[in-house]
Amino acid sequence: MTKSNNVGTCLLCKEKIDHKSIVKHIEKCLEKNEWVTVKNNNPLEKEKIFLIKVFAGKEFWLFIEINGSSTLDDLDSFLRETWLECCGHMSQFSIDGKDYSSDGQMHKPINKIFDVGTQFEYEYDFGTTTELAGKVISARSGKLKKGTKLIARNDLPEDISCTTCQNKPEVICSSCYDFCCKKCKKKHNECDGEEFMLPVVNSPRMGMCGYTGPDE
């Protein structure tokens, strides 16, 4: 694999994969890992598993598989647990010109809204908003033993460095979004002090509101 600034980990095989090759890799890996699904015994159910990419810019991305019978609320909960949740803010999907907010409008099954090629936007927190986008990459027959599974995700970008000295950062200032290493954070007095520093984590929510992780 050539060196790249946009590398992630396939969680099926634990291999590091360049973003340009990740979809083909996932498709091959899923064929070798049929244990993650339960085949349909009832042909009338016609259950599908959707492979969805969710991303923020080029640096942060997830590939998720989710049962078609799961709901938008299930997908919302998964994104919150993996990438976003800090203070129980509201969220919203925008799909084909229609909005589905977390105040009771996310009860529809995925298979009633999504198809291969469907694109959507997603917002978490309408104050300090984290904006995501998504696309349905493919669908296959079967049913996940658990409704949603994280298949692959980006690694923390290697080019993130301390704004002052270029060393490895430890925190990010939630006021000005400067990165600071352990030494430089003590000298970062331009804003509101160390109490406004948040940890560097592998999430597009990094540095926002009170978000501290998880990043795994």
N, CA, C and O of each residue as an XYZ file, in Angstrom:
864
protein
N       0.832     -1.197      0.000
C       0.000      0.000      0.000
C       0.871      1.253      0.000
O       1.773      1.392      0.827
N       0.598      2.151     -0.922
C       1.359      3.396     -0.985
C       0.962      4.301      0.172
O      -0.157      4.240      0.681
N       1.904      5.135      0.570
C       1.658      6.031      1.694
C       0.603      7.057      1.319
O       0.640      7.632      0.231
N      -0.323      7.278      2.214
C      -1.425      8.201      1.945
C      -1.803      8.912      3.234
O      -1.577      8.398      4.330
N      -2.382     10.101      3.093
C      -2.881     10.827      4.249
C      -4.335     10.479      4.544
O      -4.922     11.007      5.489
N      -4.922      9.587      3.734
C      -6.323      9.221      3.906
C      -6.433      7.700      3.978
O      -6.846      7.038      3.026
N      -6.053      7.178      5.126
C      -6.006      5.731      5.348
C      -6.975      5.377      6.464
O      -7.190      6.157      7.392
N      -7.555      4.191      6.359
C      -8.451      3.715      7.400
C      -8.201      2.261      7.701
O      -7.299      1.643      7.137
N      -9.005      1.715      8.593
C      -8.870      0.334      9.016
C     -10.137     -0.436      8.687
O     -11.239     -0.021      9.046
N      -9.973     -1.567      7.999
C     -11.080     -2.492      7.801
C     -11.234     -3.286      9.094
O     -10.296     -3.961      9.519
N     -12.392     -3.215      9.717
C     -12.590     -3.855     11.006
C     -12.956     -5.331     10.878
O     -13.122     -6.024     11.882
N     -13.082     -5.809      9.637
C     -13.298     -7.236      9.424
C     -11.984     -8.007      9.440
O     -11.916     -9.137      9.925
N     -10.925     -7.369      8.893
C      -9.629     -8.062      8.810
C      -8.510     -7.293      9.512
O      -7.390     -7.794      9.620
N      -8.804     -6.068      9.996
C      -7.853     -5.207     10.710
C      -6.739     -4.662      9.806
O      -5.730     -4.165     10.307
N      -6.907     -4.748      8.513
C      -5.884     -4.258      7.576
C      -6.052     -2.760      7.341
O      -7.170     -2.245      7.308
N      -4.911     -2.063      7.176
C      -4.919     -0.647      6.838
C      -5.129     -0.505      5.330
O      -4.424     -1.130      4.539
N      -6.098      0.315      4.940
C      -6.479      0.434      3.539
C      -6.585      1.897      3.143
O      -7.145      2.707      3.882
N      -6.047      2.234      1.976
C      -6.207      3.577      1.426
C      -7.673      3.805      1.068
O      -8.362      2.895      0.608
N      -8.135      5.033      1.287
C      -9.533      5.363      1.024
C      -9.944      5.065     -0.412
O     -11.093      4.695     -0.658
N      -9.035      5.218     -1.359
C      -9.351      4.985     -2.765
C      -9.694      3.522     -3.035
O     -10.402      3.215     -3.993
N      -9.195      2.624     -2.197
C      -9.382      1.188     -2.431
C     -10.358      0.543     -1.456
O     -10.601     -0.662     -1.526
N     -10.916      1.334     -0.548
C     -11.647      0.747      0.575
C     -12.924      0.024      0.150
O     -13.252     -1.012      0.730
N     -13.656      0.536     -0.845
C     -14.925     -0.092     -1.229
C     -14.687     -1.487     -1.801
O     -15.360     -2.441     -1.411
N     -13.731     -1.610     -2.724
C     -13.422     -2.922     -3.297
C     -12.934     -3.884     -2.222
O     -13.271     -5.068     -2.230
N     -12.135     -3.356     -1.295
C     -11.626     -4.202     -0.216
C     -12.773     -4.704      0.661
O     -12.816     -5.882      1.014
N     -13.693     -3.821      1.010
C     -14.828     -4.198      1.848
C     -15.665     -5.284      1.172
O     -16.064     -6.256      1.813
N     -15.924     -5.116     -0.112
C     -16.742     -6.090     -0.836
C     -16.113     -7.480     -0.791
O     -16.812     -8.473     -0.591
N     -14.787     -7.551     -0.978
C     -14.094     -8.840     -0.919
C     -14.088     -9.400      0.498
O     -14.249    -10.602      0.710
N     -13.901     -8.514      1.450
C     -13.823     -8.944      2.851
C     -15.173     -9.469      3.337
O     -15.221    -10.435      4.099
N     -16.247     -8.856      2.912
C     -17.571     -9.296      3.326
C     -17.876    -10.692      2.791
O     -18.546    -11.480      3.459
N     -17.392    -10.999      1.604
C     -17.593    -12.333      1.039
C     -16.922    -13.409      1.894
O     -17.393    -14.544      1.961
N     -15.826    -13.041      2.541
C     -15.083    -13.993      3.369
C     -15.610    -14.041      4.804
O     -15.202    -14.896      5.590
N     -16.508    -13.132      5.139
C     -16.984    -13.034      6.518
C     -18.503    -13.179      6.576
O     -19.196    -12.327      7.133
N     -19.005    -14.246      6.007
C     -20.447    -14.447      5.974
C     -21.035    -14.692      7.363
O     -22.253    -14.668      7.539
N     -20.166    -14.926      8.350
C     -20.628    -15.143      9.713
C     -21.324    -13.917     10.292
O     -22.036    -14.014     11.291
N     -21.116    -12.757      9.659
C     -21.746    -11.557     10.212
C     -23.227    -11.486      9.857
O     -23.932    -10.598     10.337
N     -23.714    -12.413      9.018
C     -25.110    -12.361      8.605
C     -25.833    -13.653      8.926
O     -25.223    -14.703      9.128
N     -27.143    -13.544      8.965
C     -28.018    -14.709      9.035
C     -28.833    -14.703      7.760
O     -29.502    -13.715      7.455
N     -28.786    -15.796      7.008
C     -29.509    -15.845      5.743
C     -31.012    -15.877      5.986
O     -31.482    -16.358      7.017
N     -31.754    -15.353      5.015
C     -33.204    -15.351      5.122
C     -33.761    -16.758      4.916
O     -33.516    -17.386      3.886
N     -34.502    -17.240      5.890
C     -35.189    -18.516      5.724
C     -36.590    -18.319      5.171
O     -37.187    -19.243      4.619
N     -37.103    -17.124      5.323
C     -38.438    -16.800      4.835
C     -38.309    -15.905      3.611
O     -37.983    -14.727      3.757
N     -38.555    -16.424      2.401
C     -38.384    -15.618      1.184
C     -39.316    -14.423      1.113
O     -39.074    -13.492      0.346
N     -40.395    -14.438      1.916
C     -41.341    -13.324      1.895
C     -40.780    -12.100      2.608
O     -41.234    -10.979      2.378
N     -39.795    -12.315      3.469
C     -39.216    -11.195      4.205
C     -38.354    -10.307      3.309
O     -38.351     -9.085      3.461
N     -37.626    -10.919      2.380
C     -36.778    -10.180      1.442
C     -35.874     -9.175      2.171
O     -35.736     -8.027      1.748
N     -35.274     -9.622      3.257
C     -34.408     -8.738      4.041
C     -33.159     -8.374      3.272
O     -32.577     -9.209      2.579
N     -32.748     -7.121      3.396
C     -31.531     -6.625      2.759
C     -30.622     -6.000      3.802
O     -31.067     -5.514      4.842
N     -29.335     -6.027      3.489
C     -28.340     -5.324      4.286
C     -27.764     -4.224      3.413
O     -27.297     -4.488      2.306
N     -27.794     -2.983      3.906
C     -27.285     -1.850      3.149
C     -25.880     -1.481      3.638
O     -25.633     -1.392      4.841
N     -24.969     -1.268      2.688
C     -23.646     -0.735      2.992
C     -23.689      0.766      2.762
O     -23.970      1.219      1.652
N     -23.413      1.543      3.808
C     -23.546      2.997      3.752
C     -22.231      3.651      4.126
O     -21.586      3.264      5.100
N     -21.841      4.641      3.348
C     -20.692      5.479      3.696
C     -21.215      6.766      4.313
O     -22.088      7.424      3.748
N     -20.677      7.124      5.479
C     -20.995      8.396      6.138
C     -19.690      9.156      6.307
O     -18.693      8.587      6.750
N     -19.689     10.435      5.958
C     -18.420     11.160      5.948
C     -18.597     12.641      6.258
O     -19.685     13.203      6.137
N     -17.477     13.254      6.666
C     -17.398     14.702      6.868
C     -16.114     15.152      6.196
O     -15.024     14.904      6.713
N     -16.226     15.805      5.058
C     -15.043     16.159      4.290
C     -14.348     14.908      3.776
O     -14.983     13.868      3.600
N     -13.045     15.007      3.535
C     -12.278     13.875      3.035
C     -11.626     13.068      4.154
O     -11.306     11.893      3.971
N     -11.432     13.695      5.307
C     -10.634     13.068      6.359
C     -11.405     12.071      7.217
O     -10.850     11.056      7.636
N     -12.678     12.354      7.480
C     -13.437     11.521      8.412
C     -14.505     10.731      7.664
O     -15.339     11.311      6.968
N     -14.478      9.415      7.805
C     -15.450      8.564      7.118
C     -15.648      7.241      7.850
O     -14.753      6.719      8.514
N     -16.856      6.728      7.695
C     -17.249      5.439      8.236
C     -17.948      4.649      7.141
O     -18.639      5.221      6.298
N     -17.768      3.340      7.155
C     -18.584      2.450      6.335
C     -19.370      1.561      7.291
O     -18.798      0.886      8.147
N     -20.678      1.572      7.131
C     -21.592      0.895      8.040
C     -22.462     -0.072      7.248
O     -22.888      0.240      6.136
N     -22.726     -1.237      7.817
C     -23.780     -2.102      7.292
C     -24.948     -2.053      8.267
O     -24.763     -2.063      9.484
N     -26.157     -2.001      7.708
C     -27.349     -1.902      8.543
C     -28.487     -2.684      7.891
O     -28.644     -2.654      6.670
N     -29.267     -3.371      8.691
C     -30.413     -4.109      8.174
C     -31.450     -3.156      7.596
O     -31.667     -2.065      8.123
N     -32.082     -3.573      6.517
C     -33.136     -2.756      5.933
C     -34.315     -2.559      6.856
O     -35.029     -1.562      6.748
N     -34.531     -3.497      7.763
C     -35.640     -3.383      8.715
C     -35.313     -2.452      9.883
O     -36.205     -2.086     10.649
N     -34.046     -2.067     10.026
C     -33.678     -1.078     11.040
C     -34.244      0.282     10.648
O     -34.597      0.502      9.489
N     -34.328      1.179     11.601
C     -34.927      2.486     11.343
C     -33.869      3.587     11.272
O     -32.708      3.379     11.624
N     -34.295      4.753     10.812
C     -33.411      5.918     10.847
C     -32.979      6.227     12.274
O     -31.870      6.710     12.505
N     -33.851      5.950     13.219
C     -33.512      6.158     14.629
C     -32.351      5.261     15.045
O     -31.493      5.673     15.825
N     -32.325      4.028     14.520
C     -31.213      3.120     14.808
C     -29.909      3.662     14.224
O     -28.864      3.607     14.872
N     -29.973      4.184     13.006
C     -28.785      4.759     12.370
C     -28.333      6.008     13.118
O     -27.137      6.219     13.318
N     -29.278      6.822     13.525
C     -28.979      8.022     14.307
C     -28.268      7.652     15.610
O     -27.269      8.273     15.973
N     -28.779      6.650     16.304
C     -28.170      6.212     17.568
C     -26.758      5.717     17.351
O     -25.869      5.986     18.160
N     -26.544      4.991     16.256
C     -25.215      4.461     15.954
C     -24.221      5.590     15.694
O     -23.094      5.554     16.190
N     -24.633      6.585     14.922
C     -23.751      7.716     14.629
C     -23.431      8.495     15.898
O     -22.300      8.942     16.085
N     -24.406      8.658     16.757
C     -24.187      9.358     18.024
C     -23.162      8.608     18.880
O     -22.218      9.207     19.395
N     -23.355      7.293     19.028
C     -22.484      6.499     19.890
C     -21.058      6.441     19.352
O     -20.100      6.424     20.125
N     -20.918      6.411     18.035
C     -19.605      6.228     17.423
C     -18.850      7.532     17.245
O     -17.626      7.562     17.370
N     -19.572      8.618     16.954
C     -18.909      9.826     16.476
C     -19.317     11.128     17.140
O     -18.556     12.093     17.067
N     -20.479     11.213     17.788
C     -21.069     12.529     18.001
C     -21.547     12.879     19.396
O     -21.416     14.029     19.814
N     -22.096     11.927     20.125
C     -22.868     12.268     21.317
C     -22.050     12.990     22.384
O     -20.992     12.523     22.807
N     -22.570     14.142     22.807
C     -21.931     14.868     23.909
C     -22.949     15.330     24.934
O     -22.734     15.163     26.134
N     -24.059     15.913     24.480
C     -25.000     16.517     25.431
C     -26.462     16.231     25.094
O     -27.354     16.958     25.532
N     -26.710     15.178     24.321
C     -28.086     14.825     23.989
C     -28.788     15.797     23.072
O     -29.997     15.998     23.190
N     -28.041     16.412     22.149
C     -28.634     17.374     21.223
C     -29.585     16.702     20.234
O     -29.580     15.480     20.084
N     -30.390     17.504     19.571
C     -31.264     17.007     18.513
C     -30.447     16.757     17.246
O     -29.336     17.265     17.096
N     -31.015     15.972     16.346
C     -30.353     15.664     15.074
C     -31.397     15.548     13.978
O     -32.598     15.525     14.246
N     -30.922     15.477     12.732
C     -31.850     15.450     11.610
C     -31.213     14.856     10.362
O     -30.080     15.188     10.016
N     -31.952     13.971      9.685
C     -31.593     13.495      8.356
C     -32.356     14.308      7.318
O     -33.515     14.664      7.528
N     -31.702     14.597      6.203
C     -32.376     15.212      5.046
C     -32.171     14.278      3.864
O     -31.045     14.072      3.411
N     -33.280     13.708      3.363
C     -33.217     12.688      2.316
C     -34.237     13.020      1.238
O     -35.433     13.108      1.515
N     -33.769     13.203      0.017
C     -34.646     13.484     -1.133
C     -35.609     14.628     -0.850
O     -36.791     14.558     -1.186
N     -35.089     15.682     -0.229
C     -35.899     16.869      0.008
C     -36.795     16.803      1.222
O     -37.549     17.743      1.473
N     -36.740     15.711      1.998
C     -37.576     15.577      3.184
C     -36.710     15.454      4.422
O     -35.678     14.783      4.398
N     -37.125     16.104      5.511
C     -36.370     16.084      6.764
C     -36.997     15.109      7.760
O     -38.218     14.991      7.863
N     -36.123     14.417      8.485
C     -36.542     13.486      9.532
C     -35.762     13.842     10.787
O     -34.569     13.555     10.871
N     -36.413     14.462     11.762
C     -35.715     14.916     12.957
C     -35.859     13.908     14.096
O     -36.702     13.013     14.048
N     -35.032     14.068     15.104
C     -34.989     13.121     16.219
C     -36.110     13.329     17.225
O     -36.132     12.672     18.266
N     -37.028     14.220     16.939
C     -38.163     14.432     17.847
C     -39.360     13.574     17.436
O     -40.506     14.020     17.493
N     -39.078     12.333     17.020
C     -40.152     11.390     16.708
C     -40.386     11.135     15.241
O     -41.373     10.492     14.885
N     -39.503     11.623     14.364
C     -39.722     11.456     12.929
C     -38.765     10.442     12.288
O     -38.701     10.341     11.062
N     -38.028      9.698     13.108
C     -37.031      8.757     12.573
C     -37.456      7.300     12.717
O     -36.606      6.412     12.781
N     -38.766      7.046     12.768
C     -39.254      5.696     13.015
C     -39.364      4.852     11.747
O     -39.629      3.653     11.839
N     -39.167      5.442     10.567
C     -39.334      4.707      9.320
C     -38.196      3.715      9.089
O     -37.037      4.025      9.364
N     -38.522      2.513      8.579
C     -37.473      1.538      8.265
C     -36.563      2.041      7.143
O     -36.998      2.758      6.242
N     -35.302      1.650      7.222
C     -34.319      2.028      6.212
C     -34.772      1.631      4.813
O     -34.628      2.410      3.870
N     -35.323      0.412      4.670
C     -35.669     -0.089      3.337
C     -36.859      0.629      2.706
O     -37.149      0.412      1.530
N     -37.551      1.478      3.461
C     -38.639      2.274      2.901
C     -38.140      3.616      2.367
O     -38.867      4.329      1.675
N     -36.899      3.948      2.694
C     -36.354      5.263      2.343
C     -35.107      5.150      1.469
O     -34.925      5.936      0.539
N     -34.252      4.178      1.765
C     -32.964      4.046      1.088
C     -33.024      3.038     -0.048
O     -33.773      2.061     -0.005
N     -32.216      3.303     -1.061
C     -31.931      2.350     -2.123
C     -30.485      2.576     -2.518
O     -29.883      3.564     -2.096
N     -29.914      1.691     -3.312
C     -28.535      1.878     -3.754
C     -28.418      3.202     -4.503
O     -29.180      3.467     -5.433
N     -27.469      4.021     -4.097
C     -27.272      5.330     -4.710
C     -27.928      6.472     -3.959
O     -27.635      7.634     -4.242
N     -28.806      6.180     -3.011
C     -29.452      7.236     -2.220
C     -28.408      8.042     -1.442
O     -27.524      7.474     -0.801
N     -28.522      9.350     -1.505
C     -27.624     10.228     -0.766
C     -28.418     10.998      0.294
O     -29.611     11.246      0.122
N     -27.764     11.367      1.369
C     -28.456     12.089      2.423
C     -27.492     13.018      3.146
O     -26.273     12.882      3.049
N     -28.069     13.956      3.864
C     -27.319     14.846      4.750
C     -27.801     14.604      6.178
O     -28.924     14.154      6.405
N     -26.934     14.909      7.122
C     -27.257     14.661      8.530
C     -26.638     15.770      9.365
O     -25.503     16.183      9.131
N     -27.400     16.245     10.343
C     -26.914     17.279     11.263
C     -27.107     16.812     12.696
O     -28.144     16.249     13.046
N     -26.096     17.053     13.519
C     -26.208     16.805     14.954
C     -25.937     18.114     15.680
O     -24.900     18.742     15.472
N     -26.868     18.521     16.527
C     -26.752     19.745     17.320
C     -27.000     20.969     16.441
O     -26.189     21.291     15.572
N     -28.096     21.631     16.665
C     -28.450     22.810     15.862
C     -27.858     24.098     16.412
O     -28.197     25.186     15.947
N     -26.963     23.982     17.415
C     -26.243     25.140     17.927
C     -24.827     25.135     17.392
O     -24.471     25.948     16.539
N     -24.012     24.205     17.902
C     -22.669     23.971     17.366
C     -22.780     22.726     16.495
O     -22.539     21.612     16.960
N     -23.139     22.916     15.247
C     -23.581     21.814     14.396
C     -22.422     21.033     13.786
O     -21.463     21.608     13.271
N     -22.535     19.707     13.859
C     -21.667     18.820     13.106
C     -22.461     18.316     11.913
O     -23.520     17.711     12.077
N     -21.951     18.565     10.710
C     -22.644     18.190      9.485
C     -21.965     16.985      8.841
O     -20.749     16.969      8.649
N     -22.763     15.988      8.515
C     -22.286     14.793      7.839
C     -23.042     14.602      6.529
O     -24.099     15.195      6.315
N     -22.493     13.778      5.671
C     -23.176     13.372      4.448
C     -23.069     11.865      4.333
O     -22.201     11.250      4.952
N     -23.945     11.273      3.547
C     -23.918      9.827      3.418
C     -24.392      9.366      2.058
O     -25.061     10.099      1.330
N     -24.033      8.128      1.728
C     -24.466      7.533      0.466
C     -24.587      6.025      0.641
O     -23.737      5.393      1.268
N     -25.650      5.455      0.082
C     -25.822      4.009      0.079
C     -24.970      3.437     -1.050
O     -25.217      3.713     -2.224
N     -23.971      2.641     -0.691
C     -23.018      2.110     -1.669
C     -23.559      0.865     -2.362
O     -23.455      0.737     -3.582
N     -24.136     -0.051     -1.590
C     -24.622     -1.309     -2.163
C     -25.616     -1.949     -1.207
O     -25.813     -1.479     -0.087
N     -26.240     -3.031     -1.668
C     -27.159     -3.804     -0.833
C     -26.977     -5.275     -1.169
O     -26.681     -5.637     -2.307
N     -27.159     -6.116     -0.157
C     -27.055     -7.554     -0.382
C     -28.113     -8.259      0.453
O     -28.615     -7.706      1.431
N     -28.445     -9.480      0.062
C     -29.433    -10.251      0.794
C     -28.852    -10.747      2.106
O     -27.650    -10.994      2.209
N     -29.708    -10.891      3.103
C     -29.271    -11.388      4.391
C     -29.766    -10.513      5.519
O     -30.505     -9.551      5.313
N     -29.339    -10.870      6.718
C     -29.744    -10.126      7.899
C     -28.615    -10.161      8.922
O     -28.136    -11.235      9.285
N     -28.193     -8.997      9.383
C     -27.143     -8.932     10.391
C     -27.645     -9.480     11.717
O     -28.796     -9.262     12.096
N     -26.774    -10.192     12.418
C     -27.139    -10.709     13.730
C     -27.453     -9.561     14.678
O     -28.360     -9.650     15.506
N     -26.682     -8.472     14.543
C     -26.996     -7.228     15.224
C     -27.385     -6.234     14.142
O     -26.854     -6.283     13.033
N     -28.293     -5.348     14.451
C     -28.889     -4.501     13.425
C     -27.932     -3.633     12.642
O     -28.180     -3.345     11.470
N     -26.830     -3.202     13.269
C     -25.888     -2.301     12.639
C     -24.471     -2.741     12.971
O     -24.190     -3.163     14.093
N     -23.591     -2.642     12.002
C     -22.197     -3.051     12.213
C     -21.258     -2.052     11.552
O     -21.444     -1.689     10.391
N     -20.247     -1.608     12.297
C     -19.201     -0.755     11.748
C     -18.221     -1.635     10.983
O     -17.628     -2.552     11.551
N     -18.052     -1.356      9.695
C     -17.219     -2.186      8.829
C     -15.813     -1.607      8.670
O     -14.830     -2.347      8.710
N     -15.713     -0.294      8.492
C     -14.406      0.350      8.323
C     -14.525      1.804      8.736
O     -15.609      2.387      8.708
N     -13.384      2.388      9.125
C     -13.386      3.806      9.477
C     -11.998      4.389      9.220
O     -11.000      3.670      9.180
N     -11.963      5.707      9.049
C     -10.687      6.384      8.858
C      -9.825      6.298     10.105
O     -10.341      6.197     11.218
N      -8.516      6.339      9.920
C      -7.600      6.535     11.039
C      -7.481      8.036     11.296
O      -7.748      8.843     10.406
N      -7.087      8.404     12.498
C      -6.895      9.821     12.794
C      -5.865     10.389     11.821
O      -4.758      9.858     11.732
N      -6.198     11.453     11.088
C      -5.268     12.014     10.102
C      -3.890     12.303     10.683
O      -3.771     12.918     11.742
N      -2.842     11.852      9.976
C      -1.470     12.006     10.466
C      -0.975     13.442     10.390
O      -0.026     13.811     11.082
N      -1.615     14.257      9.550
C      -1.124     15.620      9.365
C      -1.649     16.596     10.423
O      -1.378     17.794     10.335
N      -2.390     16.108     11.416
C      -2.807     16.967     12.522
C      -1.613     17.191     13.443
O      -1.017     16.232     13.932
N      -1.265     18.436     13.677
C      -0.107     18.746     14.521
C      -0.373     20.005     15.328
O      -1.290     20.772     15.035
N       0.449     20.200     16.348
C       0.341     21.385     17.200
C       0.474     22.637     16.341
O       1.410     22.753     15.550
N      -0.451     23.566     16.492
C      -0.450     24.793     15.688
C       0.801     25.621     15.930
O       1.250     26.334     15.033
N       1.368     25.540     17.120
C       2.520     26.360     17.482
C       3.855     25.730     17.105
O       4.704     26.383     16.498
N       4.042     24.452     17.467
C       5.372     23.847     17.298
C       5.406     22.643     16.363
O       6.476     22.091     16.107
N       4.239     22.228     15.847
C       4.136     21.115     14.899
C       4.352     19.737     15.520
O       4.419     18.745     14.794
N       4.463     19.654     16.843
C       4.556     18.354     17.490
C       3.183     17.683     17.527
O       2.181     18.273     17.124
N       3.153     16.449     18.014
C       1.898     15.719     18.101
C       0.962     16.422     19.083
O       1.353     16.683     20.221
N      -0.266     16.732     18.667
C      -1.177     17.467     19.559
C      -1.837     16.553     20.582
O      -2.026     15.360     20.342
N      -2.178     17.124     21.704
C      -2.876     16.402     22.767
C      -4.299     16.888     22.905
O      -5.201     16.112     23.220
N      -4.507     18.190     22.667
C      -5.826     18.788     22.830
C      -6.103     19.767     21.691
O      -5.214     20.125     20.918
N      -7.362     20.184     21.617
C      -7.776     21.215     20.673
C      -8.559     22.264     21.448
O      -9.371     21.926     22.308
N      -8.319     23.533     21.146
C      -9.018     24.622     21.830
C     -10.424     24.742     21.239
O     -10.579     24.898     20.028
N     -11.435     24.670     22.085
C     -12.814     24.723     21.601
C     -13.254     26.143     21.250
O     -14.357     26.344     20.742
N     -12.390     27.134     21.522
C     -12.712     28.525     21.174
C     -12.159     28.903     19.808
O     -12.874     29.470     18.981
N     -10.871     28.587     19.564
C     -10.245     28.993     18.297
C      -9.873     27.805     17.415
O      -9.456     27.994     16.273
N     -10.019     26.580     17.931
C      -9.733     25.330     17.209
C      -8.254     25.145     16.885
O      -7.913     24.401     15.965
N      -7.378     25.807     17.625
C      -5.947     25.527     17.521
C      -5.641     24.188     18.196
O      -6.214     23.859     19.235
N      -4.723     23.417     17.586
C      -4.237     22.194     18.214
C      -3.049     22.538     19.107
O      -2.232     23.388     18.754
N      -2.953     21.892     20.243
C      -1.861     22.167     21.184
C      -1.266     20.863     21.706
O      -1.994     19.931     22.046
N       0.048     20.807     21.765
C       0.717     19.677     22.396
C       0.683     19.875     23.910
O       0.179     20.884     24.401
N       1.221     18.908     24.640
C       1.189     18.968     26.098
C       1.883     20.218     26.627
O       1.436     20.812     27.608
N       2.978     20.618     25.977
C       3.746     21.776     26.420
C       3.058     23.076     26.039
O       2.940     23.983     26.862
N       2.606     23.171     24.799
C       2.065     24.439     24.302
C       0.684     24.768     24.855
O       0.290     25.934     24.861
N      -0.058     23.766     25.318
C      -1.391     24.073     25.846
C      -1.312     24.951     27.094
O      -2.247     25.695     27.392
N      -0.202     24.866     27.820
C      -0.039     25.693     29.017
C       0.224     27.153     28.667
O       0.016     28.051     29.483
N       0.690     27.372     27.429
C       0.996     28.732     26.991
C      -0.119     29.330     26.141
O      -0.030     30.479     25.707
N      -1.164     28.549     25.905
C      -2.244     29.004     25.034
C      -3.207     29.883     25.836
O      -4.217     29.405     26.354
N      -2.887     31.141     25.926
C      -3.662     32.069     26.755
C      -4.545     33.011     25.951
O      -5.251     33.842     26.521
N      -4.507     32.883     24.618
C      -5.276     33.805     23.793
C      -6.774     33.667     24.003
O      -7.521     34.629     23.824
N      -7.217     32.469     24.383
C      -8.655     32.221     24.521
C      -9.070     32.177     25.992
O      -8.910     33.162     26.713
N      -9.594     31.050     26.431
C     -10.176     30.999     27.770
C      -9.486     30.023     28.704
O     -10.054     29.638     29.726
N      -8.279     29.619     28.372
C      -7.530     28.758     29.284
C      -7.725     27.284     29.030
O      -8.485     26.880     28.151
N      -7.017     26.477     29.824
C      -7.007     25.035     29.626
C      -8.367     24.379     29.840
O      -8.621     23.293     29.319
N      -9.241     25.029     30.603
C     -10.541     24.412     30.858
C     -11.399     24.320     29.595
O     -12.396     23.599     29.572
N     -11.011     25.052     28.542
C     -11.740     24.986     27.280
C     -11.040     24.089     26.259
O     -11.400     24.089     25.082
N     -10.048     23.330     26.704
C      -9.354     22.393     25.839
C     -10.079     21.042     25.828
O     -10.501     20.549     26.874
N     -10.217     20.461     24.660
C     -10.840     19.156     24.509
C      -9.842     18.191     23.880
O      -8.953     18.627     23.147
N      -9.964     16.898     24.144
C      -8.991     15.945     23.612
C      -9.075     15.793     22.100
O     -10.137     15.974     21.505
N      -7.945     15.460     21.486
C      -7.896     15.153     20.060
C      -8.428     13.731     19.879
O      -7.840     12.775     20.385
N      -9.532     13.596     19.162
C     -10.168     12.295     18.951
C     -10.510     12.123     17.468
O     -10.576     13.090     16.709
N     -10.720     10.894     17.091
C     -10.977     10.563     15.689
C     -12.455     10.751     15.361
O     -13.200      9.783     15.203
N     -12.861     12.005     15.263
C     -14.268     12.327     15.019
C     -14.391     13.723     14.432
O     -13.625     14.613     14.802
N     -15.349     13.934     13.516
C     -15.583     15.293     13.009
C     -16.187     16.220     14.050
O     -16.314     17.421     13.812
N     -16.563     15.673     15.205
C     -17.095     16.491     16.301
C     -15.971     16.998     17.201
O     -16.228     17.723     18.162
N     -14.751     16.629     16.906
C     -13.598     17.025     17.705
C     -13.554     18.543     17.903
O     -13.644     19.309     16.944
N     -13.412     18.963     19.172
C     -13.305     20.376     19.489
C     -14.616     21.110     19.631
O     -14.619     22.306     19.926
N     -15.736     20.429     19.430
C     -17.048     21.084     19.483
C     -17.769     20.772     20.782
O     -17.687     19.659     21.303
N     -18.468     21.757     21.293
C     -19.301     21.633     22.491
C     -18.485     20.966     23.592
O     -17.427     21.475     23.964
N     -18.952     19.844     24.118
C     -18.190     19.157     25.167
C     -17.734     17.790     24.744
O     -17.559     16.909     25.586
N     -17.532     17.585     23.434
C     -17.264     16.228     22.940
C     -15.857     15.758     23.314
O     -14.867     16.434     23.036
N     -15.791     14.583     23.950
C     -14.521     14.019     24.371
C     -14.283     12.596     23.839
O     -13.271     11.985     24.180
N     -15.166     12.072     23.036
C     -15.029     10.715     22.498
C     -16.349      9.971     22.698
O     -17.333     10.602     23.085
N     -16.417      8.663     22.455
C     -15.262      7.787     22.213
C     -14.720      7.940     20.807
O     -15.415      8.408     19.905
N     -13.458      7.538     20.630
C     -12.848      7.553     19.308
C     -12.542      6.145     18.843
O     -11.783      5.962     17.892
N     -13.123      5.133     19.501
C     -12.916      3.743     19.091
C     -14.271      3.146     18.722
O     -14.348      1.977     18.343
